[in-house]
């Protein structure tokens, strides 16, 4: 399946609010929001719960992380220089 859809896309297609998805999947709203924003990769059980809401299996949905890295390691270009 090359055209896997994200949970966000499935919610939009099915006109399902994030709150209702959380309720139907029996998950905390904060967890569902993190999944939708790509900040949390759900466990296999959570994937099954979300997929069941749409009548799909966990393998029918794209689950990847999409949150960018917001920090850099190291001391920056000024490290080691004297003021």
HELIX and SHEET records of a PDB file:
HELIX    1   1 UNK A    7  UNK A   13  1                                   7    
HELIX    2   2 UNK A   18  UNK A   25  1                                   8    
HELIX    3   3 UNK A   29  UNK A   37  1                                   9    
HELIX    4   4 UNK A   44  UNK A   53  1                                  10    
HELIX    5   5 UNK A   58  UNK A   60  5                                   3    
SHEET    1   A 2 UNK A   5  UNK A   6  0                                        
SHEET    2   A 2 UNK A  61  UNK A  62  1                                        
END                                                                             
